[in-house]
């Protein structure tokens, strides 16, 4: 894997050196454009959901809370 990475690095350096010195001359010969995409129609799926009825309210309630005694040794 290191060998392939090193080989690619050397290739890129040679290519960059060729472009920098004028040995390799790149020129655009044709304009590029994105492909055309057409989207027509379609629909979203329909769902029905039956959920429970939730009522929120308040009431008074007495709750017995336990006590905790801590004794140091």
Buried (B, 14 or more C-beta within 10 A) or exposed (E): EEEEEEEEEEEEEEEEEEEEEEEEEEEEEEEEEEEEEEEEEEEEEEEEEEEEEEEEEEEEEEEEEEEEEEEEE
